[in-house]
Amino acid sequence: MQVLVATMHQTDTSLAERMNIRCDAVLANQADREEIVCVDTPHGMRKMITTATRGVGLNRNVALLAAEAEILLLADDDVVYNDDMPAAVTAAFAALPQADVIVFGMDISKNGEITQRRAKTVRRLRLHNAMRYGTYRIAVRRRALLDHNITFHQSFGGGCPFSAGEDSLFLKACFDSGLTVYAHTYVLGVCSKDTSTWFRGCDDKYFYDKGVLMRKLFPRTAYLMTLYFGIRFKLPTDHGVLQRLRWMYRGVRGGRRMLPFADYIAGGRS
């Protein structure tokens, strides 16, 4: 297996050691240079591909293009894995030969303390109960992605016109292609959520971008899904229900032409 890490501004491959990656890894590194570095270590081969590009979807696709292993674990650079992770992930795929994609558990930490423990029972997932899982918990069979030409959308996520949603779109593409998706009880490690390079709060743009995402995910039922999301929204925000829905509905409309928030505002819309 290989771990595919999306990261930025790395100068060497030491990130793999900090993440406790004990198998082969591809580091897709966005910086201000073009470079490929390969380092053979006792824990596996580290390949770092540095590009002067921006956008997490594009970065993950760079890692996918460089991947060679049968099983690929998608990763963010704020994860620290358990020592037995490679063996546990490969064992899970061996125990579930019908699974093309497995979503694993992950502990979430803030300020050094575990605030959430995310591990589920082993079960098959369907579209309606899989959209909330982040990319850093997903492992896939490489052959399944190649056979169905599945990649990450390059307009959604950190550094992209629309601030998040590349993980949901990736899983949606897997379901649309008929891949079999499972949840698993094994906890990969700890993901730190102390800081974010893109999240600036649940403001107008946040909800507008959610509307665009709903249009992309559910083109026929975007308004209904937006209503559900807006009413059940739980994160801290100064926006009441009506204000949330107003901006998300604008995003659904703007999503027809994939119109970014700045262009929507520049066009005199409000």
N, C-alpha and C positions, 0 to 999 in steps of 0.2 A: 504494500500500500504506500501511498504518498499523501502528505499533508500539503494542501495548497493554501498558502497564506497571502492575503491581500494586505499590503503595508505601504508605508511612505517614508522617505527620507532616511533609509538605512544606508550605512556606509560599509557594512560587511555582513556576514551571515550569522553573527552571534545571536541575533534574534531567535533563531531556532533553539539555541541552548537555553535562553531565558524562558522560552515557552515549553521547555522540557519535551521537545519533539524527539522521540527515540526511534525514528524510522526515516526513510527518504522524505525530502521536502522540496517544494518549489516555492520560493519567495518572489512574488510579483511585487516589485518595488517601484513606486512612482516617485521620481526625484527630478533633478534638472540635468540628467545625463543619460546616455545610452550605453549599457554595459551588460555583459553576461559573465557571471563568476560561478565556478563549480568547485566545491570543497568536499573532499572525501573525509568523513569523520568516523569514529568508532560506532556512532549511532546511525550512520547512513549518509547518503550523498545529499549535499545541500547545493541546490542550483538557485542562484539569485539572478533574476532578469529585471534589470532596471530600465525604465523608459521615461521619457519626458512627457508622458501623457497624464491626464487627470480623469477621475471618474472611477468609482469602485466596480461598476459593471464591466468596463473595459479591462480593468486590472485583473479581475477574476477570469476573464476570457483569455488573457495572456497566460495565466497559470494553467488553464485548461488545455490550451494549445501545446504547452510544454510537457504536460503530464504523460506518463508512460505506464503507470501501474494499473493493475486490475481494479483496485479499490482506491477511491479518492475521498479524502476527508477535507471539506471546505473549512477555512479558518480565518478568523480575525487575529490581529496581532496583540490583543489584550487578553488572550487565553493562556492559561498554564495547565498543561495536561498531566494527568496521573501517570505514574511510571508504567502501568500495565496497559495503557491505552491502545497501542498498536495490536497487541495480542487480543484484547477484548473486542476491538472493532472487527478484525478479521474473523474471530470466532462467531460473532453475531451474524455476519454474512454467511458463514458456513452453516450455521443453524437455521438460517432463513434463505435457502437457495432460491426461493421464489421472489425475494425482495430485490428490486432494482435500486431503491433508495431507502435508507434508514435514518430516522431522526433520533438522536441520542439525548440523554439528559445532560444538564449543565448546571452547576452551582453558580449563582450570581453574587458577586461581592461589591460592597460599597464601603469606602474608607476602611478597608481591611477586614470587614465583617461580612459573613454570609447573610444576605438578606432574602434570597430566594433559592429554593432547591427545586430544580425542574427535572423530574424523572417520572416517566409514565410506565404503565404496564405494557408488556409486549402485545401489540395489537396492530391490525391493519388500519391505516388512516384513509379517510376520504377527503374530498376537496373541502367540505364544510368545516372539518375540524383540524385542518393542517395549515391554514393561512397565517397563524400567529407565530410560527417557528422561525427563528433567525437562522441565517446561513451558517453561522459558526457551530451549529449542531447537526449539520447534514453531511452524510456520507453517501456516495453513489458508486455504482458500477460504471466504469469508464465506457465499456462497450455499449451500455444502454444509451448514454449521451450521444455517442458517435452514430449509432444506428438511427437515432431520431433527430440528429442535428440540433440538440438542445444547448443553448448558451445563455448567458446573462444579458438582459436588456441593458443597453448602454445609456439610457436617458434617466434611469432611476437609481437613487442611492447617493452616498456622500460624494461631493464633487460633481454632481450631475445637475441638469436643469430641474429635476424633481427630486426632492430631498431624501426619499426612502421608498422602499417597496421592491427592490430588485430580488429579494429573497422570496417574497410572495409570488412574483411573476415567474421566477424559476420553478417553484413548486407547481404552479398552475400549468406551466409548459410540460412538466413531467406527467401530470394527470391527463392533460389534453392528448399526450402522446401514448397514453395507455400504460404507463409504467406503474409498477406496484410499489406502494410506499408504506413502510412500517414505522411505528414508534418502538423504542427499546428502553429498557430500564437502566442500562449502564450509564453512569455519569462520567463524561469525558474528563472533566476537570473543573477549573474555576475561571469564570470570565469576569474581569473587572469592569465596572460601569461607573468609575469615578469621573471620567471626563468624556467628551465627545468632540470630534473634529468638525461636526456639521450641525448638531442639534442646538437650536437657539431658542427653544421654548415653543409652546403650542400657540403660535401667533397666526395672523391672517394667512401667510404663505404656507405654514404647516397644513392648515385645513384645506386650502386651495389645492395643494399638492396631493392630499388624500383624495380629493374629488377626481383629479386626473387619474390617479391610480385605480379608483373604482371604475372609471370609464374603461381603462385598459384591461382590468381583471374581468369585469362583468359587463360587457357592452350592452347587453339586452336588459339588464336589471340594475344598472348603475344607480339610478335614483332611489330605488328601494333599498339597496345595500347601503347607500350613503345615509338614508334615514335611520336605519338600524345602527350603524356605526356612530352617528352623531348623538343619538339618544343615550346609548350605552357607554359613551366615552368616559373614562375614569381618571385620566392623567390630570395633574394640576394645570389650570388655564384660567385666564380672565374672561374667556369667551363663554357666554351662556349657550343654551341649546340652540336657540334661533340664530345666533351669530355664527355658531359652528356650522349649522346646516346651510346658512346663506353662502358662506365661503366655499363649502364643499360643493354645493350645487353650481357655483361659478366654475369650480374646477372641473366638474363633469362636463359643462358646456365647453370650457376651454380645451378639454381633453380631446374633443373631436378633431382639433387641428394640432394637438400636442403643443399648445401655446403656454410657454413658461409664465410664471407669476409676474415677472418684471415686464414682459411684453404685454400681458393682460392689463396691468396698471398703466403702462405707457400709452395704451390705446384709449385711455379715458374711461375705462370700465370701472365700476365700483359696485 
